Amino acid sequence: MNMDAGTKRTLKPATELVHGGTMRSSFGETSEALYLTQGFVYDSAEAAEARFKGEEPGFIYSRYANPTVHMFEQRMCLMEGAEDARATASGMAAVTAALLCSVGAGDHVVAARALFGSCRWVVETLMPKYGIETTLVDGTKMEQWQAAVRPNTKLFFLESPTNPTLEVIDIAAVADIANSIGARVVVDNVFATPLQQKPLELGAHVVVYSTTKHVDGQGRCLGGVILSDKEWIDKNLHDYYRHTGPSMSPFNAWTMLKGLETLPLRVKQQTESAGRVAGHLACHPKVAKVIYPGRNDHPQADIIARQMKGGSTLVCFEVKGGKKGAFTTQNALEIIRISNNLGDAKSLVTHPATTTHKNLTDEARAELGINPGTIRLSVGLEDADDLIADLDQALEKVA
């Protein structure tokens, strides 16, 4: 059966991620074609006019749309359950575009304070420069979302699970509050991946990803994507995207397509290994605390059971001895490498207080549960026993 674009049969995610959205050229290539082109030619001046008017389908310019990028967008839509998508040059390009195209001067945005450092900068520093009011709340407390609402509130923004402490927010409850005032909810779903959590099904209106993470999954390319209903994208994102130019390169889109083919296999293995590692660390005498969405002692275990299909590939743990203990552990690791990336086939650790969240005040980090001994571990595809042994020998060196 031909599984190219246009197939009507409902397919399982693993099948969609291999075949979904494929457009083959006249050569009938097996792998998706890589269209490295800036522009496109027309059979006539009339055809060019019709295409620019939107009266004739086709591509105009790769900043607007490109066949390879379009295949990636369509495949992401199939996995997410979205009507339309736009791929971007990075995850932060996706976040920034999704937020800024939704609001203007005089509008108000409510965001969970537990955000990636660059996302906090967009909310706290960039948006106010353009007259957009913002409020940060404890995302786990619905009463704070409700109390933050103003007559001009247009947008809610959150990530769940959060970076780096893996806090989980009740997306459906936040969406209920937003819907009651006619606001939109934007969810950064990068830590869960679409395989473990589907925000649109929970009531969110827009979902963003850094495809640099699990989608690529092998440390090769930057990328991002914004997914929503077609009406919102046409009305809010379309012109912003065309004129500000955050588009994904065709080569990166081709790489992401290759990553999607193995995403279910990788995420399943990484999640299973992360659960084993988290269980081991929870019993380690040099570890003060472990947070993992697959454990019963997670602070939001009840919400996780309702809205997530599995745990995470990330583990957050706190080493005794503060910053010195965390640095000693990281420096002694032999298999696991120090890097601020995540979702990679290689296991990676970072010290959020001095890297991804270094620009926050000590008080702001403490409020988020980011302590001097906190380490974020992204579990890769190595054997879980080897990872546990590596962590053990590193933690032994902590005084």
Beta strands, then each sheet from edge to edge (+ up, - down):
strand 1: 84-88
strand 2: 108-112
strand 3: 133-137
strand 4: 153-159
strand 5: 184-188
strand 6: 206-210
strand 7: 224-228
strand 8: 287-291
strand 9: 314-319
strand 10: 337-338
strand 11: 348-350
strand 12: 374-378
sheet 1: 1+ 7- 6+ 5+ 4+ 2+ 3+
sheet 2: 8+ 9- 12+ 11- 10-
end
